Amino acid sequence: MHAFQLDKLLAGHNWHAHPYLEFLNVPSLSVGLYCLPAGGTDPQQPHTEDEVYYIVSGQAQFQLADETHLVTLGTLLYVAAHQPHKFFDITEALTILVFFAPAEYSQK
């Protein structure tokens, strides 16, 4: 069993230098925290795995292809592999739980 405390993960990482922290990686799944500051930019590129985002805190817009969606506390988003997407217009710092299936970078 693996158990994690979000407050400890958030407190023990340099988010300015590294906005993503993977804390679980098994063949079928990986999980991490992604933190973006208010006014920041999201540099990510499409991934080779499916993703689920859970917004822990903050507010922003999310773009998937030509669709946009306001994201706030409690928003869940699914993004299929290879789909262009990003967070933008970040009005409140975002803390996001990110789930990859299978594990991130396991597909080519």
N, C-alpha and C positions, 0 to 999 in steps of 0.2 A: 504494500500500500504506500502511496505517496500522499502527503498532506501538506498544504501550503497556506500561509496567511498572507492575504493581499497587502495588508498594512506593512508587514515585514519586507515583502518583496519590493514594495514601493519605496520604503525608507532606505534600503540597502543598495541602491543602484544609482549611477550617475546618468540621469535621463537626458541631460544636455548633450553629453558626448555620444550616448547610445540610446536612441529613443525606443528600441525594441529589446526586450529581455525574454528569451525563451527559458522556461523553467521546467518543462516536461517534454521529453522526446522519446517516444516508443515507435516501433515501425508503423503502426496504424494511425498514430495521432501525435501532434505536437501542440503545445499550448504556450502562449507567451503574453506579455503585457506590452502594449504600445502606447506611448505617451507623447502627445503633441501639444506644444504651448499655444495659448491664445495668440492669434496673428501668425502662427507658424505655417509651414508648408509641409505637405505629405509627399515625400520623394519616391514612394514605392512604385514598383513596376508589377505587371501581372505575374501571378505565381503559377506554378505547374500543378498545384494541388487545390482542391476546394477549400474555402475558408468560411468560417462563421465569426462575425464580430459581435461582441456584447459591449455596449457602452456603459461603463461603470460610473463615469462622471463627465461633465462637460457638454458643449453644444457646438455643432458644426453642420455643414452640408456634406452630403456624400454623393458622389457621382459614379454611376455604373453605366458605361457606354453613353447614351444620350438621355438617361434618366437621372434626376436628382431627388434627394430625400433629406429632410431635416432629421438629424440624429440628436438625441438627448438621453439622459439617464434611462436605462432599461430597453433601449432600442436594440433589436437583434437584426443582423443583416446576413444574408447568405450570398456568397460570390462564387460562381463556378470557376474552375481552373481556366486560366488563360484570358480571363475577361479584364479589360482595362478598367481601373477604378481608383478613386482617391477621395480623401477627406479634404475639404476646402472651406474657406470662410469660417475659420475656427474662432468663434466669439468667446468661448470659455474653454480653458485647457481641457484636453481630452485624455481620459484614461480608458483604454480599450482592452478587453480580454480577446485574444485572437486564438482560434482553434483551426488547425490545419489537419485535413484528412485526405490521404495518409500524411505522415509527418512531412513538415516543410523540407523542401529540397530533395525529397526521396524519389520524385518523378523527374524524368528528363524530357 
